[in-house]
Amino acid sequence: MRSAVLAVTRAHTTTATTAGSELVPASGRELLRLLRITALPGPRRDRDHLLHWSAWRRHHQHQAAEAHRRWNNITTAATT
């Protein structure tokens, strides 16, 4: 859906540009940036949310590290 909106908006800005205009047509990235700034809500930045996100991320990293350790132990045992 987002890609369709960006494609239509880009096509509209490309055709709306006149020969005398000093602006180049907006790129897909520029349109996405404008969409994020104007239409989408900003990210949560309150303290509780940041602390929860930090704890979730560190827990996920711990689980990933443990999985890698287990996998390395299995491959070491299988190759020796």
N, C-alpha and C positions, 0 to 999 in steps of 0.2 A: 504494500500500500504506500509506504513512504517513498519508495522508488518511483512509483507512478506519479505521485504529487510532485516530486522533484523534476521528473522528466517533463511533465506538462508545464510547470512553472518556467523551466529553462527554455522550452520551446516558445512560450509566450514572451519571455524577456528577449529572446533572440530576434523574434519577428517584430517586436515593439521598438527595437533599437533603430533609430533613423540614421541616415548617412552623416548628418551633421552632429550627431551625439558624441560627446567626449567620454562616454562610458563603454567599456567592453561588456559583452553579455556576462551575466553572473554564472559562475561555474556551479557544478553540482555541490561541491563542498561549501561554497559560499552560501548557496540556498539552504543547505542543511544547517549551517551555523545560524543563519537568520531565523530559521524555523525554531531552532532550540532556544534562541534568545527571546523570541516574541510569543510563541505559542505553547511551548512545553514548560511545565513547572520546574523550578530549580530544584537541585538536590537538597535533601535534608542536611542541615549542618548543626543540629542541636547536640548538646553534650552527650545525652543518653544514647542517641543513635550512633554517634561516633565511637563511643565506648563499646557498644554492642557489636558494631561492625569490626572493630579491632579484635575483639575476643573471638568472633566467628572466623576471621581471617587467620589468626594465629592457630586456632584449633584445626582448621583445614590444612594449614602448612604442616602441623604436627602429624596429622593423619597421612599426608602425602610422604613425609620423610619416613614414617614407619613402614609404609607400603614399599618404598624403594629399598629400605634396609632388608625387609623380608625377601624381596625379589633378588637382591644381590646375594643373600645367604643361600637361596635356592639354587641360583645359577653357579655359585662357587662350589656348592656340594655336588652338583651334577657334573661339573667339569673336572673334578679332582678324583 
